[in-house]
Amino acid sequence: REMAFDAAANQGVGWTRKALKAAAGDPAKFLAARRARYAEIIAADPSQAKFKKGWENRVARFDRVAFADPDTAAREAFVAT
């Protein structure tokens, strides 16, 4: 839930809904989509590269959850969103 909220606040609710659906309950896929979206933003407007480190830090703090054992409560919470 925290991953989804963070994405919605930073990347927009519409984008987040689409990314959650595409990730099909896989937190690692969701984080990969976030990283890809940031890369798209920078490619479209190189002046946005100044935010790259901060964006990467936002996503990196969820890596532990994304790559946890699939049976953990964190994954269940992610799927429930």
N, C-alpha and C positions, 0 to 999 in steps of 0.2 A: 504494500500500500504506500509505503514511504517513497519507493521508487517511482510509482505512478504519480504521486502528488508532486514530487520534485520535477518530473518531466513536464507535467501539466503547467506548473508555475513558470518553467523556463522555456519550454518549447510549444506551449499552447495545448489546450484541451483537445482540439480536433486531431492534431498530429498524434498526441498521446493515445487517444482511442484507437486510431488506426494501427499504431505501433504495437499496442497491447494485443490487438486482435491478430496481427501478423505473427507475433511472438508465440502465440498459442500456449501461453503458460510457462514459457521458458525464459527465466530472468536473464540468462546469458544472451539470448537472441535479442531481447529487449534492449539491453545495454549496448549491444553491437549496433542496433538501429539508431540509438541515440548518438553514438560516436559517428556513424555514417552521416547522420543529419547535420551534425556540427561541421563535418568535412564539406558537405554540400554548401552550407552557408558561407564558409570561407572561400570555396571555389567560386561562388557567385559574387562575392564581395570581399576581396583580399584585405580590405581595411578591418574586417572582423577578426583577422588572425590574432590581434592583440588580446582577444578573449580566450584563445585556444587553451592555454594552461588552466585557466579557471574552469572552463567547461570540462576539461579532462578530469580535474580534481573532483568536480561534482559527480561525475559518473564513476570514477574510481572508488569512491567510498562505498559503492554498492557491490563491488566485485566479490567480496567475501560471501555475500548472500547469493549472488548469481551462480557461483561455482560450488555452493554447498551441496551436500548430499540431497538428492531429489526428495527424500522422505522427511526432510526437516520441516518444522513449523513455518519457517520463512518462506519456503516454496509454496506451502499450502496457502499462506496469507497472500502471496503474489497471485496465485491462481484465482483466489476469491475476489479479487478486485475487478 
